[in-house]
Amino acid sequence: MPTSVRLPAEAEQRLNDLAAATGRTKAFYIKEAILGQLDEMEDVYLAEKTLERIRKGREKTYTLGEVEKDLDLAG
């Protein structure tokens, strides 16, 4: 799926330089950067949304004791 991204001039120049120096395309490096950070970005942004729901009382939380009991881990 084609996607368009506007980069700051400095980032664009660095990307051009890297592509020229390595013989790879800019698209290759853009794809690598996105795939390399996507898991972390999902974790951060989804955690922020969950924290927001917790603070608003819309998300149930459990104590360690409750989890241990539920999973029959309490010894």
C-alpha positions in Angstrom: 0.0 0.0 0.0 1.6 3.3 -1.0 2.1 5.7 1.9 3.4 9.2 1.8 5.5 10.7 4.6 6.8 14.2 5.0 10.2 14.4 6.7 12.1 17.3 8.1 14.7 18.5 5.6 17.6 17.2 7.8 16.1 13.8 8.1 15.4 13.7 4.4 19.0 14.6 3.6 20.3 12.0 6.0 18.1 9.4 4.4 19.3 10.4 0.9 22.9 10.2 2.0 22.4 6.8 3.6 20.7 5.4 0.5 23.4 6.8 -1.8 26.2 5.5 0.4 24.8 2.0 0.7 23.1 1.5 -2.7 19.7 0.8 -1.1 16.5 2.7 -1.6 15.1 5.3 0.7 11.9 3.1 0.9 14.0 0.2 2.2 15.3 2.3 5.2 11.9 3.9 5.8 10.3 0.4 6.0 13.1 -0.9 8.2 12.7 2.1 10.6 8.9 1.6 10.9 9.1 -2.2 11.3 11.9 -1.8 13.9 9.9 0.6 16.0 6.3 -0.5 15.5 6.2 -3.0 18.4 7.6 -0.5 20.8 5.2 2.2 19.6 2.2 -0.1 19.9 3.3 -1.0 23.5 3.8 2.7 24.5 0.6 4.1 22.9 -1.6 1.2 23.9 -0.2 1.3 27.5 -1.0 5.1 27.7 -4.6 4.4 26.6 -4.9 1.6 29.2 -3.5 3.9 31.9 -6.0 6.6 30.9 -8.9 4.1 31.3 -7.5 3.0 34.7 -7.3 6.5 35.9 -10.9 7.1 34.8 -12.1 4.0 36.5 -13.0 2.3 33.2 -10.4 -0.5 33.5 -10.4 -3.1 36.3 -7.1 -3.8 38.0 -6.0 -6.7 40.2 -3.6 -7.1 43.1 -0.8 -9.6 43.0 -2.6 -11.6 45.6 -5.7 -11.8 43.4 -3.8 -12.9 40.4 -1.9 -15.5 42.4 -5.1 -16.9 43.8 -6.9 -16.9 40.5 -4.0 -18.7 38.9 -3.7 -21.0 41.9 -0.1 -19.8 42.4 -0.5 -18.8 46.1 1.6 -21.0 48.2 
